[in-house]
Amino acid sequence: MKIIITGSEGLLGSEIARYLEQTHDVLRLDLVLGHDLTDEKVVKNCFKKNKADSIVNCFALNDHVAKNEKRSTLFDISLKSFSKYMDVNLTALFSVCREFARNNKSGSIVNFSASTGIVSARPDLYYGGHKHIGYSVSKAGVINLTKFLATHLAPGIRVNCIAPGGAENDQDEAFIKKYAKLTPLKRMMRKDELNGLVEYLCSTKSSYVTGATFVVDGGWTTW
């Protein structure tokens, strides 16, 4: 099976790519590899040349802050920065999904939302600052984009979505403890815990699954 992975060099994308490369033909696409997926010409050219059975869309703009950097609040967030989240996490994602569908009559699309696309990010986790609202709103949009595409690309192409919770990524100990306390499984997600689900959604084992959102958050959104 040939699988395209966008955002292949990120925290989750790189882990998923390494796992799938063991048994599948994987094409990695990432900004650091020279693939600007916000450029429609680049997207059109790339997918015209590279047909595949599945695509896993891990690319996204997130709001990581540098160590000791203070988060702003929603009152300080610029409208330009809000728009940038929409441009990358929704507009570019739509472009990528559309070109995959234009060039492949069948297959599977796996998009990535987030737990904060389902419920609000908690302000008490960020030391008086706020997680960027553009991230949460765009990730909520990914869920509806997935449903729309699943409806309109059926029956040839299946489209599903994964909404992970927070993954371990060298966060400070205080944040990890706070997050764990608010999660029924009492820990953050390990970066390899999505591998099997992604492979399932790419394969014919999920042949009757489309338009679904798989929440993998240790129970975070159940409280």
Backbone as CSV, one residue per row, in Angstrom:
resi,resn,N_x,N_y,N_z,CA_x,CA_y,CA_z,C_x,C_y,C_z
1,MET,0.839,-1.186,0.000,0.000,0.000,0.000,0.882,1.248,0.000
2,LYS,0.557,2.212,-0.876,1.295,3.475,-0.899,0.535,4.503,-0.081
3,ILE,1.229,5.138,0.857,0.613,6.101,1.766,1.402,7.403,1.735
4,ILE,0.697,8.497,1.532,1.312,9.830,1.621,1.099,10.356,3.038
5,ILE,2.139,10.876,3.636,2.025,11.481,4.965,2.451,12.935,4.866
6,THR,1.513,13.836,5.127,1.842,15.259,5.166,2.182,15.635,6.606
7,GLY,3.096,16.582,6.752,3.584,16.890,8.097,4.391,15.731,8.645
8,SER,5.113,15.075,7.759,5.800,13.821,8.093,6.986,13.984,9.029
9,GLU,7.438,15.210,9.242,8.621,15.410,10.081,8.279,15.978,11.452
10,GLY,7.001,16.135,11.741,6.576,16.639,13.040,6.576,15.563,14.107
11,LEU,6.124,15.919,15.292,6.150,14.996,16.429,5.390,13.710,16.134
12,LEU,4.134,13.822,15.730,3.328,12.633,15.447,3.575,12.116,14.035
13,GLY,3.726,13.028,13.085,3.943,12.609,11.706,5.177,11.761,11.525
14,SER,6.256,12.134,12.190,7.506,11.374,12.047,7.381,9.986,12.660
15,GLU,6.660,9.893,13.766,6.460,8.599,14.413,5.583,7.702,13.542
16,ILE,4.520,8.259,13.001,3.625,7.499,12.129,4.352,7.068,10.861
17,ALA,5.149,7.964,10.292,5.900,7.636,9.073,6.878,6.486,9.314
18,ARG,7.618,6.552,10.407,8.574,5.480,10.706,7.872,4.141,10.868
19,TYR,6.721,4.166,11.527,5.963,2.930,11.743,5.442,2.361,10.424
20,LEU,4.834,3.194,9.603,4.238,2.700,8.360,5.299,2.299,7.337
21,GLU,6.461,2.917,7.401,7.533,2.578,6.457,8.045,1.154,6.629
22,GLN,7.749,0.553,7.756,8.175,-0.827,7.972,7.472,-1.800,7.035
23,THR,6.254,-1.497,6.648,5.468,-2.437,5.838,4.792,-1.803,4.623
24,HIS,4.934,-0.490,4.439,4.251,0.182,3.340,5.205,1.129,2.611
25,ASP,4.801,1.514,1.409,5.533,2.500,0.624,5.044,3.875,1.051
26,VAL,5.894,4.651,1.699,5.482,5.935,2.273,6.164,7.090,1.545
27,LEU,5.361,8.077,1.166,5.893,9.320,0.616,5.735,10.402,1.676
28,ARG,6.854,10.987,2.081,6.837,12.034,3.103,6.735,13.416,2.453
29,LEU,5.795,14.221,2.945,5.661,15.604,2.504,5.688,16.500,3.736
30,ASP,6.551,17.495,3.727,6.668,18.377,4.891,7.333,19.674,4.461
31,LEU,6.994,20.738,5.154,7.580,22.034,4.842,9.096,21.995,4.941
32,VAL,9.630,21.280,5.935,11.089,21.228,6.101,11.758,20.411,5.000
33,LEU,10.964,19.644,4.255,11.491,18.898,3.108,11.271,19.656,1.806
34,GLY,10.732,20.869,1.916,10.541,21.704,0.738,9.144,21.703,0.161
35,HIS,8.179,21.145,0.881,6.808,21.070,0.371,5.923,22.086,1.102
36,ASP,5.643,23.201,0.470,4.784,24.230,1.057,3.339,23.944,0.648
37,LEU,2.592,23.305,1.523,1.239,22.874,1.192,0.222,24.006,1.255
38,THR,0.664,25.209,1.622,-0.225,26.366,1.539,-0.199,26.967,0.133
39,ASP,0.701,26.480,-0.708,0.811,26.935,-2.101,0.034,25.963,-2.982
40,GLU,-1.081,26.408,-3.521,-1.948,25.510,-4.285,-1.236,24.924,-5.500
41,LYS,-0.339,25.679,-6.127,0.395,25.166,-7.286,1.269,23.983,-6.890
42,VAL,1.906,24.089,-5.731,2.740,22.993,-5.223,1.883,21.760,-4.969
43,VAL,0.732,21.968,-4.345,-0.177,20.860,-4.024,-0.662,20.183,-5.295
44,LYS,-1.123,20.963,-6.256,-1.634,20.401,-7.505,-0.563,19.579,-8.214
45,ASN,0.629,20.121,-8.302,1.722,19.439,-8.989,2.119,18.155,-8.277
46,CYS,2.177,18.217,-6.945,2.599,17.066,-6.153,1.628,15.895,-6.305
47,PHE,0.347,16.163,-6.213,-0.621,15.070,-6.250,-0.894,14.571,-7.663
48,LYS,-0.643,15.410,-8.646,-0.747,14.959,-10.030,0.331,13.931,-10.341
49,LYS,1.495,14.109,-9.722,2.629,13.214,-9.961,2.643,11.989,-9.051
50,ASN,1.964,12.064,-7.923,2.063,11.003,-6.908,0.683,10.472,-6.516
51,LYS,0.276,9.397,-7.154,-0.973,8.740,-6.769,-0.694,7.820,-5.587
52,ALA,-1.712,7.577,-4.772,-1.512,6.757,-3.571,-2.824,6.117,-3.153
53,ASP,-2.709,5.125,-2.279,-3.892,4.447,-1.743,-4.510,5.233,-0.596
54,SER,-3.674,5.926,0.160,-4.147,6.653,1.334,-3.294,7.891,1.563
55,ILE,-3.873,8.835,2.293,-3.114,10.000,2.730,-3.428,10.262,4.194
56,VAL,-2.394,10.562,4.972,-2.526,10.884,6.389,-2.064,12.323,6.559
57,ASN,-2.988,13.197,6.943,-2.679,14.627,7.029,-2.337,15.042,8.456
58,CYS,-1.042,15.060,8.734,-0.552,15.443,10.062,-0.102,16.896,10.127
59,PHE,0.002,17.566,8.975,0.536,18.930,9.001,-0.471,19.883,9.646
60,ALA,0.039,20.829,10.385,-0.814,21.822,11.044,0.062,22.908,11.650
61,LEU,-0.544,24.057,11.840,0.085,25.129,12.603,-0.387,24.993,14.037
62,ASN,0.551,24.847,14.969,0.218,24.771,16.385,0.790,26.013,17.072
63,ASP,0.522,26.157,18.336,0.942,27.384,19.022,1.951,27.101,20.128
64,HIS,2.941,26.293,19.804,3.983,26.019,20.787,4.705,27.311,21.165
65,VAL,5.018,27.441,22.424,5.774,28.611,22.880,7.136,28.152,23.387
66,ALA,8.114,29.004,23.220,9.469,28.677,23.661,9.516,28.619,25.187
67,LYS,10.489,27.878,25.686,10.648,27.761,27.130,10.832,29.145,27.742
68,ASN,10.122,29.377,28.846,10.138,30.651,29.574,9.429,31.794,28.838
69,GLU,8.855,31.494,27.664,8.075,32.515,26.956,6.660,32.551,27.530
70,LYS,6.122,33.732,27.712,4.791,33.875,28.292,3.718,33.870,27.205
71,ARG,2.662,33.107,27.434,1.542,33.089,26.507,0.728,34.375,26.628
72,SER,0.218,34.808,25.492,-0.689,35.952,25.518,-2.107,35.460,25.810
73,THR,-3.035,36.371,25.924,-4.432,36.000,26.111,-5.184,36.289,24.814
74,LEU,-6.446,35.875,24.769,-7.226,36.079,23.555,-7.388,37.560,23.223
75,PHE,-7.214,38.445,24.216,-7.338,39.877,23.973,-6.109,40.462,23.280
76,ASP,-5.021,39.703,23.290,-3.786,40.167,22.653,-3.533,39.523,21.301
77,ILE,-4.323,38.522,20.952,-4.106,37.770,19.714,-4.499,38.615,18.502
78,SER,-3.620,38.694,17.538,-3.915,39.495,16.349,-4.850,38.733,15.416
79,LEU,-5.668,39.478,14.679,-6.557,38.845,13.704,-5.744,38.194,12.584
80,LYS,-4.575,38.761,12.308,-3.707,38.177,11.281,-3.262,36.774,11.693
81,SER,-2.910,36.611,12.971,-2.482,35.291,13.441,-3.658,34.312,13.450
82,PHE,-4.857,34.806,13.778,-6.053,33.965,13.736,-6.277,33.451,12.314
83,SER,-6.152,34.352,11.353,-6.355,33.980,9.948,-5.324,32.953,9.484
84,LYS,-4.099,33.064,10.015,-3.057,32.133,9.598,-3.397,30.699,9.992
85,TYR,-4.004,30.524,11.184,-4.433,29.187,11.584,-5.481,28.646,10.627
86,MET,-6.407,29.485,10.211,-7.425,29.046,9.253,-6.784,28.683,7.915
87,ASP,-5.830,29.507,7.478,-5.187,29.275,6.184,-4.448,27.941,6.136
88,VAL,-3.720,27.636,7.204,-2.925,26.398,7.222,-3.778,25.190,7.578
89,ASN,-4.527,25.296,8.677,-5.199,24.119,9.234,-6.511,23.766,8.549
90,LEU,-7.075,24.721,7.803,-8.335,24.426,7.100,-8.217,24.618,5.587
91,THR,-7.815,25.799,5.151,-7.773,26.051,3.708,-6.768,25.133,3.016
92,ALA,-5.557,25.057,3.554,-4.539,24.192,2.948,-4.935,22.720,3.059
93,LEU,-5.553,22.348,4.173,-6.001,20.963,4.331,-7.060,20.618,3.288
94,PHE,-8.014,21.521,3.074,-9.023,21.303,2.036,-8.365,21.143,0.676
95,SER,-7.388,21.984,0.386,-6.669,21.908,-0.889,-5.997,20.550,-1.076
96,VAL,-5.341,20.081,-0.032,-4.638,18.794,-0.091,-5.631,17.646,-0.290
97,CYS,-6.707,17.648,0.485,-7.705,16.583,0.361,-8.335,16.584,-1.027
98,ARG,-8.631,17.770,-1.528,-9.266,17.881,-2.850,-8.364,17.364,-3.958
99,GLU,-7.076,17.692,-3.898,-6.167,17.220,-4.951,-5.918,15.721,-4.855
100,PHE,-5.906,15.187,-3.620,-5.816,13.728,-3.488,-7.015,13.080,-4.165
101,ALA,-8.200,13.606,-3.889,-9.426,13.043,-4.460,-9.489,13.240,-5.975
102,ARG,-8.963,14.346,-6.457,-8.980,14.623,-7.893,-8.128,13.614,-8.664
103,ASN,-7.089,13.139,-8.005,-6.124,12.279,-8.699,-6.206,10.802,-8.315
104,ASN,-7.122,10.453,-7.433,-7.297,9.056,-7.022,-8.790,8.745,-6.949
105,LYS,-9.217,7.751,-7.667,-10.649,7.420,-7.705,-11.112,6.687,-6.451
106,SER,-10.175,6.096,-5.730,-10.514,5.391,-4.493,-9.396,5.611,-3.485
107,GLY,-9.670,5.265,-2.229,-8.635,5.404,-1.216,-9.184,5.883,0.114
108,SER,-8.268,6.286,0.961,-8.621,6.702,2.318,-7.875,7.975,2.688
109,ILE,-8.603,8.915,3.256,-8.012,10.151,3.784,-8.157,10.128,5.300
110,VAL,-7.056,10.381,6.006,-7.084,10.455,7.469,-6.636,11.856,7.874
111,ASN,-7.537,12.608,8.449,-7.223,13.963,8.911,-6.990,13.974,10.417
112,PHE,-6.358,15.040,10.884,-6.083,15.182,12.310,-6.758,16.428,12.863
113,SER,-7.652,16.219,13.812,-8.210,17.302,14.611,-7.450,17.294,15.938
114,ALA,-8.127,17.577,17.035,-7.509,17.573,18.364,-8.616,17.570,19.404
115,SER,-8.264,17.188,20.612,-9.261,17.235,21.688,-9.777,18.660,21.883
116,THR,-8.922,19.650,21.617,-9.348,21.045,21.749,-10.168,21.505,20.551
117,GLY,-10.385,20.632,19.597,-11.342,20.889,18.535,-12.725,20.392,18.917
118,ILE,-12.807,19.691,20.039,-14.074,19.139,20.535,-14.553,19.908,21.754
119,VAL,-13.631,20.172,22.684,-13.931,20.989,23.858,-12.913,22.124,23.913
120,SER,-13.224,23.143,24.672,-12.316,24.278,24.781,-11.013,23.889,25.480
121,ALA,-9.921,24.503,25.040,-8.680,24.398,25.804,-8.910,25.037,27.170
122,ARG,-8.334,24.444,28.198,-8.551,24.948,29.563,-7.583,26.087,29.876
123,PRO,-8.097,27.238,30.266,-7.199,28.355,30.597,-6.337,28.092,31.822
124,ASP,-6.787,27.207,32.722,-6.004,26.956,33.933,-4.754,26.122,33.672
125,LEU,-4.574,25.656,32.448,-3.368,24.895,32.117,-2.216,25.787,31.661
126,TYR,-2.520,27.045,31.361,-1.532,27.860,30.662,-1.053,29.077,31.448
127,TYR,-1.070,28.965,32.765,-0.433,29.947,33.634,-0.902,31.382,33.364
128,GLY,-2.202,31.550,33.217,-2.756,32.886,33.016,-2.872,33.311,31.574
129,GLY,-2.227,32.563,30.664,-2.359,32.841,29.234,-3.425,31.948,28.632
130,HIS,-3.584,32.037,27.336,-4.571,31.222,26.640,-3.917,30.492,25.469
131,LYS,-4.333,29.243,25.256,-3.944,28.572,24.019,-4.576,29.345,22.878
132,HIS,-3.894,29.450,21.762,-4.383,30.299,20.673,-5.754,29.810,20.200
133,ILE,-6.728,30.705,20.213,-8.084,30.347,19.827,-8.152,29.869,18.374
134,GLY,-7.254,30.382,17.532,-7.243,29.975,16.131,-6.968,28.496,15.967
135,TYR,-6.132,27.947,16.843,-5.838,26.516,16.766,-7.094,25.701,17.068
136,SER,-7.759,26.029,18.173,-8.944,25.276,18.575,-10.063,25.374,17.552
137,VAL,-10.315,26.575,17.064,-11.397,26.774,16.099,-11.092,26.047,14.787
138,SER,-9.848,26.119,14.344,-9.490,25.431,13.099,-9.597,23.926,13.248
139,LYS,-9.231,23.399,14.414,-9.313,21.953,14.618,-10.761,21.484,14.738
140,ALA,-11.645,22.359,15.232,-13.074,22.040,15.197,-13.540,21.977,13.745
141,GLY,-13.032,22.887,12.932,-13.380,22.896,11.517,-12.938,21.646,10.780
142,VAL,-11.821,21.062,11.202,-11.331,19.835,10.560,-12.361,18.716,10.684
143,ILE,-13.036,18.654,11.819,-14.043,17.609,12.020,-15.180,17.771,11.020
144,ASN,-15.666,19.002,10.827,-16.756,19.208,9.888,-16.293,19.058,8.447
145,LEU,-15.065,19.493,8.158,-14.494,19.289,6.828,-14.446,17.802,6.498
146,THR,-14.046,17.004,7.478,-13.986,15.552,7.298,-15.365,14.982,6.974
147,LYS,-16.382,15.419,7.702,-17.740,14.930,7.464,-18.236,15.341,6.074
148,PHE,-17.962,16.579,5.701,-18.375,17.064,4.387,-17.726,16.237,3.281
149,LEU,-16.421,16.044,3.378,-15.704,15.289,2.352,-16.137,13.832,2.324
150,ALA,-16.365,13.262,3.498,-16.810,11.863,3.559,-18.121,11.687,2.813
151,THR,-19.010,12.661,2.945,-20.307,12.612,2.279,-20.172,12.801,0.774
152,HIS,-19.342,13.744,0.375,-19.263,14.117,-1.030,-18.284,13.284,-1.848
153,LEU,-17.358,12.593,-1.207,-16.394,11.764,-1.945,-16.757,10.286,-1.933
154,ALA,-17.789,9.926,-1.178,-18.248,8.537,-1.148,-18.892,8.179,-2.498
155,PRO,-18.860,6.917,-2.885,-18.337,5.777,-2.112,-16.876,5.455,-2.401
156,GLY,-16.249,6.190,-3.308,-14.897,5.818,-3.706,-13.838,6.093,-2.659
157,ILE,-13.941,7.245,-2.012,-12.908,7.648,-1.045,-13.524,7.792,0.342
158,ARG,-12.918,7.138,1.298,-13.343,7.254,2.692,-12.534,8.361,3.372
159,VAL,-13.190,9.112,4.255,-12.516,10.218,4.937,-12.843,10.153,6.424
160,ASN,-11.819,10.026,7.235,-11.998,9.943,8.684,-11.048,10.892,9.395
161,CYS,-11.255,11.026,10.679,-10.524,12.023,11.458,-10.105,11.438,12.803
162,ILE,-8.908,11.794,13.248,-8.420,11.422,14.569,-8.272,12.705,15.391
163,ALA,-8.793,12.667,16.606,-8.682,13.819,17.511,-7.886,13.401,18.742
164,PRO,-6.568,13.555,18.697,-5.746,13.146,19.843,-5.737,14.179,20.955
165,GLY,-5.451,13.714,22.153,-5.208,14.607,23.270,-3.757,15.043,23.266
166,GLY,-3.316,15.621,24.367,-1.948,16.109,24.454,-0.932,14.980,24.458
167,ALA,0.101,15.129,23.647,1.149,14.119,23.554,2.405,14.571,24.290
168,GLU,3.109,13.620,24.849,4.366,13.918,25.531,5.346,14.558,24.559
169,ASN,5.890,15.713,24.958,6.804,16.424,24.062,7.697,17.374,24.860
170,ASP,8.331,16.825,25.881,9.266,17.596,26.712,8.609,18.783,27.420
171,GLN,7.327,18.635,27.761,6.685,19.697,28.546,7.294,19.728,29.948
172,ASP,7.132,20.868,30.626,7.676,20.936,31.989,6.842,20.051,32.915
173,GLU,7.464,19.638,33.982,6.860,18.666,34.895,5.540,19.147,35.476
174,ALA,5.454,20.434,35.775,4.230,20.980,36.361,3.053,20.843,35.392
175,PHE,3.304,21.110,34.104,2.246,20.989,33.095,1.805,19.539,32.955
176,ILE,2.766,18.618,32.910,2.451,17.191,32.771,1.591,16.715,33.938
177,LYS,1.932,17.138,35.139,1.159,16.735,36.322,-0.258,17.297,36.272
178,LYS,-0.385,18.557,35.881,-1.703,19.175,35.752,-2.548,18.425,34.730
179,TYR,-1.944,18.170,33.580,-2.675,17.509,32.493,-3.102,16.105,32.921
180,ALA,-2.194,15.374,33.536,-2.497,14.006,33.974,-3.641,13.976,34.981
181,LYS,-3.659,14.940,35.873,-4.701,14.994,36.896,-6.079,15.197,36.280
182,LEU,-6.137,15.870,35.134,-7.405,16.162,34.474,-7.828,15.083,33.479
183,THR,-7.042,14.018,33.391,-7.288,12.955,32.411,-7.592,11.645,33.131
184,PRO,-8.693,10.962,32.795,-9.020,9.701,33.459,-7.880,8.680,33.460
185,LEU,-7.101,8.586,32.393,-5.987,7.629,32.362,-4.735,8.150,33.059
186,LYS,-4.811,9.370,33.587,-3.770,9.941,34.466,-2.391,10.081,33.813
187,ARG,-2.385,10.340,32.525,-1.108,10.579,31.846,-1.377,11.235,30.496
188,MET,-0.303,11.748,29.882,-0.397,12.250,28.520,-0.221,11.093,27.543
189,MET,-0.548,11.342,26.298,-0.417,10.310,25.272,1.039,10.145,24.852
190,ARG,1.457,8.900,24.655,2.768,8.645,24.054,2.654,8.842,22.547
191,LYS,3.700,9.317,21.930,3.610,9.683,20.513,3.431,8.488,19.580
192,ASP,3.621,7.264,20.087,3.446,6.085,19.231,2.066,5.443,19.383
193,GLU,1.177,6.050,20.151,-0.096,5.398,20.452,-1.170,5.594,19.385
194,LEU,-0.835,6.274,18.301,-1.784,6.443,17.202,-1.453,5.561,16.005
195,ASN,-0.302,4.920,16.044,0.182,4.186,14.880,-0.795,3.128,14.370
196,GLY,-1.282,2.298,15.272,-2.182,1.215,14.876,-3.496,1.737,14.317
197,LEU,-4.027,2.797,14.915,-5.282,3.377,14.450,-5.120,3.962,13.056
198,VAL,-4.024,4.668,12.828,-3.775,5.246,11.510,-3.692,4.143,10.453
199,GLU,-2.963,3.085,10.756,-2.834,1.978,9.798,-4.192,1.340,9.526
200,TYR,-5.002,1.184,10.555,-6.347,0.628,10.404,-7.186,1.488,9.460
201,LEU,-7.150,2.798,9.644,-7.969,3.688,8.827,-7.477,3.771,7.387
202,CYS,-6.205,3.510,7.182,-5.667,3.488,5.818,-5.999,2.186,5.089
203,SER,-6.234,1.140,5.833,-6.367,-0.197,5.251,-7.821,-0.562,4.960
204,THR,-8.001,-1.684,4.270,-9.347,-2.187,3.969,-10.022,-2.771,5.203
205,LYS,-9.294,-2.895,6.303,-9.926,-3.349,7.551,-10.981,-2.354,8.021
206,SER,-10.876,-1.110,7.581,-11.859,-0.089,7.947,-12.745,0.261,6.741
207,SER,-13.027,-0.731,5.913,-13.720,-0.508,4.641,-15.125,0.071,4.779
208,TYR,-15.751,-0.046,5.950,-17.101,0.493,6.143,-17.093,1.678,7.112
209,VAL,-15.941,2.307,7.252,-15.794,3.435,8.177,-15.517,4.705,7.384
210,THR,-16.411,5.659,7.472,-16.167,6.970,6.863,-16.952,8.038,7.614
211,GLY,-16.403,9.242,7.628,-17.042,10.368,8.315,-16.919,10.326,9.826
212,ALA,-16.085,9.431,10.324,-15.978,9.232,11.772,-14.841,10.064,12.369
213,THR,-15.004,10.418,13.639,-13.945,11.072,14.398,-13.563,10.168,15.556
214,PHE,-12.321,9.736,15.576,-11.811,8.852,16.623,-11.082,9.703,17.663
215,VAL,-11.646,9.767,18.841,-11.067,10.572,19.916,-10.096,9.705,20.713
216,VAL,-8.835,10.116,20.746,-7.780,9.353,21.433,-7.133,10.305,22.431
217,ASP,-7.782,10.438,23.596,-7.354,11.489,24.527,-7.285,11.030,25.981
218,GLY,-7.249,9.718,26.202,-7.171,9.222,27.576,-8.399,9.544,28.392
219,GLY,-9.496,9.914,27.716,-10.736,10.234,28.411,-10.920,11.718,28.706
220,TRP,-9.993,12.562,28.225,-10.022,13.994,28.527,-11.380,14.628,28.232
221,THR,-11.954,14.339,27.081,-13.203,14.999,26.686,-14.440,14.362,27.298
222,THR,-14.272,13.318,28.124,-15.439,12.691,28.754,-15.835,13.394,30.044
223,TRP,-14.963,14.242,30.567,-15.251,14.946,31.821,-15.791,16.330,31.548
